[in-house]
Amino acid sequence: MTGTWGGGADGFAGGLRAHARDLHAGLDLLTSEVARIAAWGRHLADTASAGGRLLVAGNGGSAAEAQHLTAELVGRFEAERVPLSAVALHAETSSLTAIANDYGVEEMFARQVAAHGRPGDVLLLLSTSGESPNVTAAARVARELGLTTWALTGPRRCTLADLCDDALVLHGASTSAVQELHLVAVHALCAAVDGRLREAVDPSAADAGGPERRDDRPVVAVVGDVLLDRDVDGQVTRFSPDGPVPVVDTLGVRRSPGGAGLTALLAADAARVVLVAPFGDDEDASELRRLLGGRADIVPLRQAGPTRRKTRVRSAGQTIVRVDDGGPAAPVDVPAARVREALEDADVVLVSDYGGGTTHDGAVRDALAATARTRTVVWDPHPRGGPPVPGAAVVTPNLAEALAAADALGLGASGDDPGALAQALAHAWQVETVCVTVGAQGAYLARPTGEVVYVPAELAAGDPCGAGDRFASHLACELTRGGHVHDALPSAVRSATAWVAAGGADAYRRRGTTPQPAPGDPDAPARPGASSPEAARARLRSAGGTVVATGGCFDLLHAGHVATLEAAARLGDHLVVLLNSDDSVRRLKGPGRPVVGQEDRARVLAALDCVSDVVVFDQDDPRDALDALRPDVWAKGGDYRADDLPEAEVVRRHGGRVVVVPFVEGRSTTDLLRRAAPVGPTTSSDQKEDSR
């Protein structure tokens, strides 16, 4: 590793600033290792409490950090506690020099491990390079004797990390930065040990993991393949002179976690998430961990090849091309015990397979198979991934994935009957249930035998990218509550439907990680009318075309309403209905109205082919909603003049225009109610309002 310090006064000052920036970046990445350090602390505290010991060693500055750790454990870190057995192998100078003299420097730690180590003890080795022969020799001997082996290393892939059961990789551009980060990790490990010991004395005490471990939310372990999503936003104004291809002038680049990383972010809105996934050894992997930091506890596995990336080049809301690179992303040298431990702590395990190879790995599959026997496993499959393990609670392929799996299994099933397809797959995979999602149609759930459950989707227009991740993550979070998949399915379908309506993964990345409603929330924005004007605008603008809006009470939908809506829809590509809320209608029409509640009115309107979205507003007029929606056209039904409408100024301020659509004579809600029962005299304003 190169140094960051410069020469001379100016060089020194610049070097110090560069070193500080390097440390800051390394500390940011270290915070993503909370779960690993907490697990080490629990294991070490339990080992010491049972009479085991910690052996620790390193060279040079790493020796100092190692001895710092033993001093904190034998003495105390912060609060008073029992002394713990911890031995720094490099500190016993007589043995050290004798071994080096008689057996060579490479054996100076290994021979001490053979003398002092017992099965179940822990050996922690510190090395910034991870290639020191005396350190790697000690790791080999420890594994042969049955010790648990851990490594604190620098950012490059190294022999030491490959030899140990687990490794904490610290990212620094210089040796000195890595050593300083090692000290922070040493202190964090001491805090984790102390927390575990306090918990043993008082079970109500804080767990070793710090604030994240005190989180009383359910735990979802996401297992799968991560990738980095890159969105290049630009504009096309010309074609290349070299060929008939558009030239994209880049306006900005956005980066976000994809694959199992996106699934983890979505689940983190309702649960504490532990992400078990391969990570590469490159800048993109560091970026992924930074983006996930604070939202998920990461259990990183070593990965073959660089980070997988999906780069979408977009102009005017449309994707022009997608470029995939990176990988292969299969895990290598998986620490089986660490994976099992991560899954054992979870209430639900969610497999987010993106075909990178994680679900083909033997150690990962063994851990998942064992977990499925005692815990709920939700499996979101991929055509290139491994098959679900027997006993999984629910597998969630989309129709194309289900058909591909059926073909590979020789089931001869067809897509004409998704329920029968789900049933056949459940039997072949030996899982409890299979849920085949069919986009706009909804989802079909089946056991190997018995009835098929069908849940329709209520709204389908929008961008479906990422809907499967939203569906699976919501379903997994629902199941942490202990319910049955049959009960969780409707809300998962609504959640995925709302995701599509809001603009899919691209809209999610643009607005940031907006929390989703907690599982079971009756106000989840998956129902027609529950989206905001801003969400409707983002989704429809990303689709391109002209946005038209109209509004009204639409209490009892009649032919006059339909004629107005159809006329308004012809003015553009997308029609949004701004619907008066129940409270707003009561203020405008009196205590007897509306006859039909806002949720039912919104659902009926959303079912019309000419309507793209429904937004409920609570004011007496739609000016605030229009200010947020900013349509290209505001269509008003009735015999108004455009200049007489108070909302016209708002529409025009954003570059829109106002169009009056004549109402159908003799059609009004008031007339319908009068025929059903006397309701009193009718005013001309009633005629105008009810014609909408």
C-alpha positions in Angstrom: 0.0 0.0 0.0 1.3 3.4 -0.9 1.7 6.3 1.5 -0.3 9.5 1.5 2.2 11.8 3.2 4.0 14.5 1.2 7.3 16.2 1.6 7.9 19.8 2.8 5.4 22.0 4.7 2.9 22.2 1.8 3.3 18.6 1.0 2.9 17.6 4.6 -0.4 19.6 5.0 -1.8 18.1 1.8 -0.7 14.7 2.9 -2.4 15.1 6.3 -5.6 16.1 4.6 -5.4 13.2 2.2 -4.7 10.8 5.2 -7.7 12.2 7.1 -10.0 11.7 4.0 -8.7 8.2 3.7 -9.4 7.4 7.3 -12.9 9.0 7.0 -13.7 6.7 4.0 -12.4 3.7 5.8 -14.4 4.4 8.9 -17.6 4.8 6.8 -17.0 1.3 5.4 -16.2 -0.1 8.9 -19.6 0.9 10.1 -21.1 -1.5 7.6 -19.4 -4.3 9.5 -21.5 -4.0 12.7 -23.0 -7.4 12.3 -19.6 -9.1 11.9 -18.0 -7.4 14.8 -21.0 -8.0 17.0 -20.9 -11.7 16.1 -17.1 -11.9 16.9 -17.8 -10.2 20.2 -20.6 -12.7 21.1 -18.4 -15.7 20.1 -15.3 -14.4 21.9 -17.3 -13.6 25.1 -18.9 -17.0 25.1 -15.6 -18.8 24.5 -13.9 -16.9 27.3 -16.8 -17.5 29.7 -16.6 -21.2 29.0 -12.9 -21.3 29.9 -11.4 -20.8 26.4 -8.9 -18.2 25.4 -7.9 -15.8 22.7 -4.5 -16.0 21.0 -3.5 -13.0 19.0 -0.4 -12.1 17.0 1.0 -9.6 14.4 4.2 -8.0 13.2 5.4 -4.5 13.8 2.6 -2.0 14.2 0.1 -4.9 14.0 1.9 -6.5 17.0 1.2 -3.3 18.9 -2.5 -3.4 18.0 -2.7 -7.1 18.9 -1.2 -6.4 22.3 -3.5 -3.5 22.8 -6.4 -5.9 22.5 -5.1 -8.4 25.0 -4.5 -5.6 27.5 -8.1 -4.4 27.2 -9.4 -8.0 27.7 -7.2 -9.1 30.6 -7.7 -5.7 32.2 -10.9 -3.9 31.3 -12.1 -1.9 28.4 -14.7 0.5 30.1 -16.8 -0.9 32.9 -15.6 -3.4 35.5 -15.9 -7.1 34.6 -14.1 -10.4 35.1 -10.6 -10.7 33.5 -10.6 -12.7 30.2 -7.8 -15.0 29.0 -6.0 -13.4 26.1 -2.4 -14.0 25.1 -0.3 -11.9 22.7 2.1 -14.5 21.1 4.7 -11.9 20.1 5.0 -10.6 23.6 6.8 -13.7 25.1 10.2 -12.7 24.0 12.2 -15.7 25.2 10.0 -18.2 23.5 9.7 -16.0 20.4 13.5 -15.7 20.0 14.2 -19.3 20.8 11.7 -20.5 18.2 13.0 -18.1 15.6 16.6 -19.2 16.3 15.9 -23.0 16.2 13.0 -23.3 13.7 13.0 -20.1 11.7 11.0 -16.9 11.7 8.1 -18.5 9.9 7.4 -20.8 12.9 7.5 -18.1 15.6 3.7 -17.9 16.0 2.8 -21.3 14.6 4.7 -23.3 17.3 3.1 -21.2 20.0 -0.3 -21.9 18.6 0.5 -25.6 18.7 1.6 -25.3 22.3 -1.2 -23.1 23.7 -4.2 -23.6 21.4 -7.0 -25.9 22.2 -10.1 -26.8 20.0 -12.6 -24.0 20.5 -10.1 -21.3 21.3 -9.9 -18.3 19.0 -6.9 -17.1 17.1 -6.9 -13.5 15.8 -4.2 -12.5 13.4 -3.5 -8.9 12.3 -1.6 -8.1 9.1 -2.0 -5.1 6.8 -0.8 -7.1 3.8 -2.1 -10.5 4.8 1.0 -12.2 3.3 3.4 -12.4 6.2 4.7 -16.0 6.3 4.8 -16.3 10.1 1.1 -15.1 10.3 -0.2 -17.4 7.5 1.7 -20.4 9.0 -0.1 -19.8 12.4 -3.4 -19.7 10.6 -2.8 -23.1 9.0 -1.8 -24.8 12.3 -4.8 -23.3 14.1 -7.2 -24.7 11.5 -5.6 -28.1 11.9 -6.1 -28.0 15.6 -9.7 -26.9 15.5 -9.4 -23.3 16.6 -11.7 -20.5 15.3 -9.5 -18.3 13.1 -10.1 -14.6 12.4 -8.1 -12.0 10.5 -7.8 -8.2 10.5 -6.3 -7.3 7.1 -6.0 -4.5 4.6 -8.1 -3.9 1.4 -6.3 -6.3 -1.0 -7.3 -9.9 -1.3 -4.7 -11.9 0.6 -3.6 -15.4 1.7 -4.4 -14.8 5.4 -8.0 -14.0 4.8 -8.4 -17.1 2.6 -6.9 -19.3 5.4 -9.1 -17.9 8.2 -12.7 -18.7 9.0 -13.6 -15.1 8.8 -11.9 -11.8 8.0 -12.5 -8.1 8.7 -11.1 -6.2 5.8 -10.2 -2.6 6.5 -10.0 -0.2 3.6 -7.1 2.3 3.7 -4.8 3.6 1.0 -1.7 3.3 3.2 -0.3 0.9 5.8 -0.6 3.5 8.5 -4.3 4.1 7.7 -5.1 0.4 7.9 -3.3 0.1 11.2 -5.3 3.0 12.7 -8.5 1.4 11.4 -7.4 -1.8 13.1 -7.3 0.0 16.4 -10.9 1.2 15.9 -11.9 -2.4 15.1 -10.1 -3.6 18.3 -12.0 -1.1 20.4 -15.3 -2.0 18.7 -14.6 -5.7 19.4 -13.9 -5.0 23.1 -17.2 -3.1 23.3 -19.0 -6.1 21.7 -17.4 -8.5 24.2 -18.4 -6.3 27.1 -22.0 -6.0 25.8 -22.3 -9.8 25.5 -21.0 -10.3 29.1 -23.5 -7.7 30.4 -26.3 -9.5 28.6 -25.3 -12.8 30.3 -25.6 -11.2 33.7 -28.8 -9.2 32.8 -30.7 -10.5 29.8 -32.5 -7.1 29.5 -29.1 -5.3 29.0 -28.2 -4.1 25.6 -26.9 -6.7 23.2 -23.3 -6.6 21.9 -24.3 -5.1 18.6 -25.0 -1.6 19.9 -28.0 0.4 18.6 -28.7 -2.0 15.8 -28.9 -5.0 18.2 -31.3 -3.1 20.5 -33.6 -2.6 17.6 -36.7 -4.5 18.5 -37.9 -4.9 14.9 -38.1 -8.4 13.4 -34.9 -9.6 11.6 -34.9 -10.5 7.9 -31.8 -12.1 6.5 -31.4 -11.4 2.8 -29.2 -13.9 1.0 -28.4 -13.3 -2.7 -26.4 -11.5 -5.3 -25.7 -7.7 -5.1 -25.0 -5.5 -8.0 -24.5 -1.8 -8.6 -27.2 0.1 -10.6 -25.9 3.1 -12.5 -28.4 5.5 -14.2 -26.9 7.9 -16.7 -29.4 10.7 -17.3 -28.8 12.7 -20.4 -30.4 14.3 -23.4 -30.3 13.5 -27.1 -30.1 16.5 -29.5 -28.2 15.0 -32.4 -27.0 11.8 -34.1 -23.4 10.7 -34.4 -21.6 11.5 -37.7 -20.0 8.0 -37.4 -23.3 6.2 -37.7 -27.0 6.4 -37.2 -26.8 6.4 -33.4 -28.0 9.0 -30.9 -25.4 11.1 -29.0 -26.3 11.4 -25.3 -25.1 14.5 -23.5 -24.7 13.4 -19.9 -26.5 15.5 -17.3 -25.8 13.3 -14.3 -25.0 9.8 -13.0 -26.9 8.1 -10.1 -25.7 5.0 -8.3 -27.7 2.7 -6.0 -27.7 -0.9 -4.8 -29.3 -3.4 -7.1 -30.3 -7.1 -7.0 -30.3 -8.3 -3.4 -29.0 -4.9 -2.4 -32.3 -3.3 -3.5 -34.2 -6.1 -1.8 -32.4 -5.4 1.4 -33.2 -1.7 1.3 -36.9 -2.4 0.7 -37.0 -4.9 3.6 -35.2 -2.4 5.8 -38.2 -0.1 5.8 -40.1 -2.6 8.0 -37.4 -4.9 9.6 -33.8 -5.0 10.7 -31.9 -6.5 7.8 -28.8 -8.7 7.7 -27.4 -9.0 4.1 -25.4 -12.1 3.3 -23.9 -11.7 -0.2 -20.6 -11.8 -2.2 -18.8 -8.5 -2.5 -16.0 -7.8 -4.9 -12.6 -6.3 -4.0 -12.9 -3.0 -6.0 -14.2 0.5 -5.8 -17.7 -0.4 -6.9 -18.0 -2.9 -4.0 -16.8 -0.1 -1.6 -19.5 2.1 -3.1 -22.1 -0.6 -2.6 -21.2 -1.0 1.0 -21.3 2.7 1.6 -24.7 3.0 0.0 -26.0 0.1 2.1 -24.3 1.4 5.3 -26.7 2.1 8.1 -29.6 0.3 6.3 -28.4 -3.3 6.6 -25.8 -5.3 8.6 -23.5 -6.8 6.0 -22.0 -10.3 6.1 -19.8 -10.1 3.0 -18.6 -13.2 1.2 -15.6 -13.2 -1.0 -16.5 -12.9 -4.7 -14.9 -14.1 -7.8 -14.3 -11.2 -10.2 -15.3 -7.5 -10.1 -18.6 -6.1 -9.0 -21.5 -6.7 -11.4 -23.0 -3.4 -12.8 -26.1 -2.5 -14.7 -25.8 0.8 -16.4 -28.9 2.4 -18.0 -28.5 5.3 -20.3 -31.7 7.4 -20.3 -33.0 10.4 -22.2 -36.4 12.1 -21.8 -37.5 9.4 -19.4 -36.7 6.5 -21.8 -33.9 4.0 -21.5 -31.8 4.0 -24.7 -29.5 1.2 -23.8 -28.5 -1.0 -20.9 -24.8 -2.1 -20.5 -24.0 -5.0 -18.1 -20.5 -5.7 -17.0 -18.5 -7.2 -14.1 -18.5 -10.7 -12.5 -18.5 -13.6 -12.4 -20.0 -12.9 -9.0 -20.0 -16.4 -7.4 -18.9 -16.6 -3.8 -15.6 -18.3 -3.0 -14.3 -19.8 0.3 -17.6 -19.3 2.0 -17.3 -19.2 5.9 -20.1 -21.8 6.5 -20.2 -21.2 10.2 -20.6 -17.4 9.8 -23.4 -17.8 7.3 -25.3 -20.3 9.5 -24.9 -17.9 12.5 -26.4 -15.0 10.4 -29.4 -17.1 9.4 -30.0 -18.5 12.9 -30.6 -15.0 14.2 -33.3 -14.2 11.6 -37.0 -14.4 11.9 -37.4 -14.8 8.2 -34.8 -15.6 5.5 -35.3 -14.0 2.1 -33.3 -15.4 -0.8 -33.0 -12.8 -3.5 -31.4 -14.7 -6.4 -30.0 -12.6 -9.3 -28.1 -15.5 -11.0 -24.7 -14.6 -9.7 -24.0 -18.0 -8.3 -24.7 -17.6 -4.6 -27.6 -20.1 -4.5 -25.4 -22.7 -6.3 -22.7 -22.6 -3.6 -22.6 -25.7 -1.5 -22.0 -24.0 1.9 -24.7 -21.5 1.3 -27.2 -24.1 0.1 -26.5 -26.3 3.2 -27.1 -23.3 5.5 -30.4 -22.5 3.7 -31.5 -26.1 3.7 -30.9 -26.3 7.5 -32.6 -23.0 8.1 -35.7 -24.1 6.1 -36.3 -26.9 8.6 -36.7 -24.4 11.5 -37.5 -21.0 10.1 -39.5 -19.3 7.4 -37.6 -19.1 4.1 -39.0 -16.9 1.2 -37.2 -17.7 -2.1 -37.3 -15.3 -5.0 -35.7 -17.4 -7.8 -33.8 -16.6 -11.0 -33.5 -18.7 -14.2 -29.7 -19.0 -13.7 -29.9 -19.6 -10.0 -30.1 -22.8 -8.0 -33.4 -24.4 -7.3 -35.2 -23.6 -4.0 -34.2 -25.8 -1.1 -36.9 -28.3 0.1 -39.1 -26.9 2.9 -39.0 -23.3 1.8 -42.2 -21.6 3.0 -42.9 -19.8 -0.3 -41.2 -19.5 -3.7 -42.1 -16.4 -5.7 -41.3 -16.8 -9.5 -42.9 -14.5 -12.1 -44.7 -16.3 -14.9 -41.6 -16.4 -17.2 -39.4 -17.8 -14.4 -42.1 -20.3 -13.5 -42.4 -21.5 -17.1 -38.6 -21.8 -17.4 -38.4 -23.8 -14.2 -41.2 -26.1 -15.3 -39.5 -26.7 -18.6 -36.2 -27.5 -17.0 -38.0 -30.0 -14.7 -39.9 -31.6 -17.6 -43.3 -30.8 -16.0 -45.0 -29.9 -19.3 -46.9 -27.1 -17.7 -48.3 -24.1 -19.6 -48.8 -20.4 -18.8 -52.6 -20.7 -19.5 -53.2 -21.9 -15.9 -50.8 -20.2 -13.5 -52.5 -21.8 -10.5 -51.8 -25.3 -11.9 -48.3 -24.2 -12.8 -47.7 -23.1 -9.2 -49.0 -26.3 -7.9 -46.8 -28.5 -10.1 -43.7 -26.5 -9.1 -44.5 -26.7 -5.4 -44.7 -30.5 -5.7 -41.5 -30.8 -7.8 -39.5 -28.4 -5.5 -40.9 -30.0 -2.3 -41.7 -26.6 -0.9 -44.7 -25.5 1.1 -46.2 -23.1 -1.4 -45.4 -21.4 -4.7 -46.7 -18.0 -5.7 -46.6 -17.2 -9.4 -46.8 -13.5 -10.0 -48.4 -12.5 -13.3 -47.9 -8.7 -13.5 -51.2 -6.8 -14.1 -53.2 -9.9 -13.3 -52.0 -10.4 -9.8 -50.7 -13.6 -8.2 -51.6 -17.3 -7.9 -50.7 -19.2 -4.8 -50.8 -23.0 -4.5 -49.6 -25.9 -2.3 -48.5 -29.2 -3.8 -52.0 -30.3 -3.4 -55.3 -28.5 -2.6 -56.9 -25.3 -3.6 -55.3 -22.4 -5.6 -55.6 -18.9 -4.1 -55.8 -16.0 -6.6 -55.3 -12.3 -5.7 -55.9 -9.8 -8.5 -53.9 -6.6 -8.9 -56.0 -3.4 -8.6 -53.8 -1.1 -10.8 -51.2 -2.1 -13.4 -50.1 1.0 -15.3 -46.5 2.0 -14.7 -42.9 0.7 -14.7 -42.7 -2.9 -13.4 -38.9 -2.9 -12.9 -38.2 -4.1 -9.3 -41.8 -5.1 -8.6 -40.7 -8.7 -7.9 -38.2 -7.4 -5.2 -40.9 -5.2 -3.7 -43.3 -8.1 -3.7 -40.9 -10.6 -2.1 -39.6 -8.1 0.5 -43.0 -7.1 1.6 -44.1 -10.7 1.8 -41.1 -11.6 3.9 -41.7 -8.7 6.3 -45.3 -9.6 6.7 -44.4 -13.2 7.6 -42.1 -12.0 10.4 -45.4 -11.2 12.2 -46.1 -15.0 12.4 -49.0 -15.0 10.0 -49.7 -17.4 7.1 -48.7 -16.7 3.6 -52.4 -16.7 2.5 -53.0 -13.7 4.8 -49.8 -11.9 3.7 -50.4 -12.3 0.0 -53.0 -9.5 -0.6 -51.0 -6.8 1.0 -47.9 -8.0 -0.9 -49.8 -7.7 -4.2 -51.0 -4.2 -3.2 -47.5 -3.2 -2.3 -46.1 -4.3 -5.6 -49.0 -2.6 -7.4 -48.2 0.7 -5.7 -44.5 0.3 -6.6 -45.4 -0.1 -10.3 -47.9 2.8 -10.2 -45.2 5.1 -8.5 -42.7 4.5 -11.4 -40.9 1.3 -10.3 -37.2 1.1 -9.5 -36.2 4.2 -11.4 -38.6 6.4 -9.5 -37.5 4.8 -6.3 -33.8 5.6 -7.0 -34.7 9.2 -8.1 -36.6 10.0 -4.9 -34.2 8.1 -2.6 -35.1 5.3 -0.2 -38.6 6.5 0.8 -39.8 4.2 3.6 -42.6 1.8 2.7 -45.6 1.5 5.1 -45.2 -1.0 7.8 -46.6 -4.5 7.1 -50.3 -4.6 7.7 -50.7 -0.8 7.5 -54.3 -0.2 6.2 -53.2 3.1 4.7 -50.4 1.6 2.5 -50.3 3.5 -0.7 -51.2 0.5 -2.9 -54.9 1.4 -3.4 -56.2 3.6 -6.1 -56.3 7.2 -4.9 -53.6 6.7 -2.3 -50.7 8.0 -4.4 -49.6 11.6 -4.0 -49.6 14.2 -6.8 -45.8 14.2 -6.7 -45.7 10.4 -7.1 -48.1 10.4 -10.0 -46.1 13.2 -11.7 -42.8 11.3 -11.3 -44.3 8.1 -12.7 -46.1 9.6 -15.7 -43.3 12.0 -16.6 -40.8 9.1 -16.6 -43.1 7.3 -19.1 -43.2 10.4 -21.4 -46.2 11.9 -23.2 -48.8 14.5 -22.3 -50.3 14.5 -18.8 -54.0 15.6 -18.6 -55.8 16.1 -15.3 -59.5 16.5 -14.4 -61.3 16.6 -11.1 -64.5 16.4 -9.2 -66.5 14.4 -6.6 -67.7 11.6 -8.9 -70.1 10.4 -6.2 -72.3 8.1 -8.2 -70.5 7.4 -11.5 -72.8 7.8 -14.4 -72.8 8.2 -18.2 -72.1 12.0 -17.9 -69.0 11.3 -15.9 -67.7 8.7 -18.3 -68.2 11.0 -21.3 -66.3 13.8 -19.6 -63.5 11.4 -18.6 -63.2 9.9 -22.1 -63.2 13.4 -23.7 -60.4 14.6 -21.3 -58.3 11.4 -21.9 -58.3 12.3 -25.7 -56.4 15.5 -24.9 -53.2 13.6 -24.0 -51.5 10.4 -23.2 -52.2 10.0 -19.4 -55.3 11.1 -17.5 -55.1 11.8 -13.8 -58.3 12.3 -11.8 -58.1 14.6 -8.8 -60.8 13.3 -6.5 -62.4 15.3 -3.7 -62.1 13.5 -0.4 -65.1 12.6 1.7 -64.5 15.7 4.0 -64.2 17.9 1.0 -67.4 16.6 -0.6 -69.3 17.1 2.7 -68.2 20.7 2.9 -69.3 21.3 -0.8 -72.5 19.2 -0.9 -73.7 19.0 2.7 -73.8 16.3 5.4 -75.7 13.7 3.2 -72.9 13.4 0.7 -71.0 11.6 -0.5 -73.1 8.6 -0.9 -70.0 6.5 -1.9 -66.8 6.8 0.1 -63.6 8.0 -1.4 -61.8 4.7 -1.5 -64.7 3.1 -3.5 -65.0 6.1 -5.7 -61.2 6.0 -6.4 -61.3 2.3 -7.2 -64.2 2.6 -9.6 -62.5 5.5 -11.4 -59.2 3.6 -11.6 -60.9 0.6 -13.2 -61.7 2.8 -16.3 -59.3 2.2 -19.2 -59.0 5.9 -19.9 -57.8 6.7 -16.3 -54.1 6.4 -15.6 -54.1 7.4 -11.9 -56.4 8.8 -9.2 -55.2 11.3 -6.6 -57.5 12.2 -3.6 -57.2 15.8 -2.3 -58.8 17.3 0.8 -59.1 21.0 0.0 -62.2 22.6 -1.3 -60.6 23.2 -4.7 -57.7 21.4 -6.5 -55.2 24.2 -6.7 -52.7 22.7 -4.3 -52.9 19.3 -6.0 -52.5 20.9 -9.4 -49.5 22.9 -8.1 -47.8 19.6 -7.2 -49.0 17.5 -10.2 -48.3 20.2 -12.9 -50.3 18.7 -15.7 -49.9 19.8 -19.3 -53.7 20.1 -19.6 -56.4 20.8 -17.0 -59.8 19.5 -18.4 -62.9 21.0 -16.7 -66.3 19.4 -17.2 -69.3 21.7 -17.2 -70.4 25.0 -18.8 -67.6 27.1 -17.3 -65.4 29.6 -19.0 -61.7 28.8 -18.6 -60.9 32.3 -17.3 -63.5 31.9 -14.5 -61.7 28.9 -13.0 -59.6 29.8 -9.9 -57.2 27.0 -10.6 -56.5 28.2 -14.2 -53.7 30.5 -12.9 -51.9 27.6 -11.2 -52.0 25.4 -14.3 -50.8 28.2 -16.6 -48.0 29.1 -14.2 -46.4 25.7 -14.9 -46.9 26.0 -18.6 -50.2 24.1 -18.9 -53.4 25.0 -20.6 -57.1 24.8 -19.6 -59.7 23.1 -21.7 -63.4 23.0 -20.9 -65.2 19.8 -21.8 -69.0 20.2 -22.2 -71.1 18.1 -19.8 -73.8 15.7 -21.0 -77.3 17.3 -20.5 -79.6 15.5 -18.2 -76.9 13.5 -16.4 -76.1 14.4 -12.8 -75.7 12.6 -9.4 -78.4 14.9 -7.9 -80.9 13.6 -10.5 -80.1 10.0 -9.7 -80.5 10.6 -6.0 -83.8 12.5 -6.6 -85.2 9.6 -8.4 -84.2 7.2 -5.6 -85.5 9.5 -2.8 -86.5 13.1 -2.3 -83.4 15.2 -1.5 -84.7 18.7 -1.8 -84.3 21.5 -4.4 -81.5 21.4 -6.9 -79.3 24.4 -7.6 -77.5 25.3 -10.9 -74.2 24.8 -9.1 -75.3 21.2 -8.3 -75.8 20.7 -12.0 -72.4 21.9 -12.8 -70.6 20.0 -10.1 -72.5 16.8 -10.5 -71.9 16.6 -14.3 -68.2 16.0 -13.7 
